[in-house]
């Protein structure tokens, strides 16, 4: 498959330099590209792999972690084909071993299961991985350039994982109109005739490959003065950077920058560039800022982006909702009945404290072999594969809409108290709370106990901001999908259903869009309940329109 040339990518200079510096010195420690959807992160990474191939006389592996990959596929396991067909105990090469000497690319790394992310980052940092599983003992070489991409709007990366990446490059959509025109022109030219487009940029790619080869030779001879080493240490201390990973990455980045420009000494600008790249994902303020608002065109309503504060209330508008009263014991019988009916099996047994067996999809080779040997002669029968499974406590996923409109309806206090009552009666489950307030969607608790869940809810004392329900339901769906849905999990949504309009959207699209996001959650076969205010008939009719025909239990507050 033809790949877009690296030299033809418009803009994204920091991202391109970060990748080039890793090609010069792969020990820098990996690059994390942060940007919204459609900003060519994946295109740039695949083009970088082609550039590496052009600068090498040997094949350079480029391994992309597929969606839904298992731990067996990542680390390696027993070769099922050889075991079943030839009765031979052979190993199957994992993706980490395949990537040795090349590039290992993980798209949407913030949505990757934690166990896989830990394995990838550990092997990338050490350059080796000790495989000890299913009777296999091997030491695997895993020296590769780790590149991860993510959209911060779809969830953050755990701090202990993001710290493992040396570079954090924020890709911002700040193209000028001329650059946008050029991006579209080049993309269409490439799609229409890839071979001609690649030939057009072949000379520039060759020049980059030659320059890269020279920089690799020069980088080890780049000198660093003691004053510069002390400056790096003092800067790290002032910034209160934990550990020494950042300092090592800054120094290696500065050396690569000097070698890239054919210099044998580090200059202050090299250190500045190193710090900028190494702090991009370690500082919250360096995340992509919300675009500045522009004057609305005539006849159209302007809606600020998600991270932006709401504007001042217009004259004669309703006042902001008052602070919520303190929590109180408020049994909500319909919600209890809904939960109780779901937590009882067909024989009437209580399942509230039962852990559910969740298949993991990985083969348990030891059990497979032992079971095969105990039933008959090993070579005279087909082997039946046995799979691992784990038992985990069921989860309750709660979304609480604490926006201004829900606060004005007066139901937020009752909703909060109802959730506290639910957590009190079904405390053995694992609780998750997603809160929409002050124009932000944030996870307050994840996989917590019922006690922690109740304590966090008692701190919800106000409602403000716009109703970003589409973004909230999308984030709820992605979190459930990442953890893996189970039949005993439950979803509880608290909202008035009044979603804020986005720029360019019409009010008539709101019901269908809400149903679309809600359907994505219900398609995971997890029972869901929607708690809504019953004091206003118009709101009741609005929610009935949204939930009509959906497998969602509507419960009035």
C-alpha angles and dihedrals in degrees: 000000000000115000129210110259116256093226091054095062109110119223123337090113096165092051092049092048091048091055092045092051089053089051089054094046114012089186091075088097114247138300127251115199114202119194145121125271118293099020093122098253093142093043090055094049094050091047088052090056089055090050090053090051091051090053094051136066092209130063112275113209118228112193122185118194106237122225112268095018114166130222090253091057092047100047102024131254144190114314101248094195093054093045096047100039104030102019090235123143101225132155126242115221114245127220092255091059092044090056094054109129094012143053128311110197124194116186118202091009091173088067094049116113110262096240092056093045091052092051093049096048094045093052092045093051097047099035089225136070127201109216114204111163142111092010092307121125116183140143109224126202109229107173104148141131107260115212122179130182130195144165108233090207090067095056140303128269116246110264093236089055098044090051088062091065113083096204128041110187119189110210109205127192094235099132118148118235090257091052091049090052090050093048092053092044094052094044093053092046090052094047092048097048115003096176095053092045092051091049089051091059098033094101093053092047090051091051090052091048092051091047090049092052092052092047091053089057094045100044096080092055095051107117126222120200123224089242090058092048090051090047091055091049093049092047091051090050093050091050090047091231112182117232127350101278093099094050093050091048093049093052094046091046092051091050091050091048091053092047091048089058091045095249128139096206133058117243128202091256089059091057091046090052091048093053092047092054096042095049098045094098098029095065122064093207090062093064115112107286121229112264115261113258118253127208110277117247116246115283095013128104117233118224120191120228123264098266095046124099119247119258125250116285115261122245115284092013121140115276121255113273115268123248113279119255118247118281118271137183102277114165111206105201099191091053091047091049092050091051094043093052091052094047094057123079128220091275094052095254118149113245098180094111099030120118116223125229108234119192113230098195094232122123119243098216098182092055090043092055096044093048091050093051095049096056102051147311110336096227096045101062141049117259117241111212117231119209132212120242134182133207118228135168116260117258132226114209112202127187116192117193105209095168123135095263093054090047090053091053089063095227100105095087092050091047092051092049091048092054090049089052091049092051090049094056097039100034096142092076127085113257131211126185125195113188129197111200138132091015091299132109110211139168107234096181134009127191091349132151123261090255093055090045092054093047092053092048091054088062093060099100106149144036125216144139136051125313105254095175096152093057091043096052090045091053091046090052093049092050093052091046092051094051093042122249121253131193094245094052119106135205123209119186122190114191144116089233094236103136122193115244119248125221111281094014128117125225091236090065094061100087094048093046092049090049090050094055092041092050090056088059096045092048087070087070095241115141110245135194128196117207114201139166116271099192097086117057092203091059091047091054090046093053092045088055092052096044098041109129093000120126090240126118111228115212123186121223 
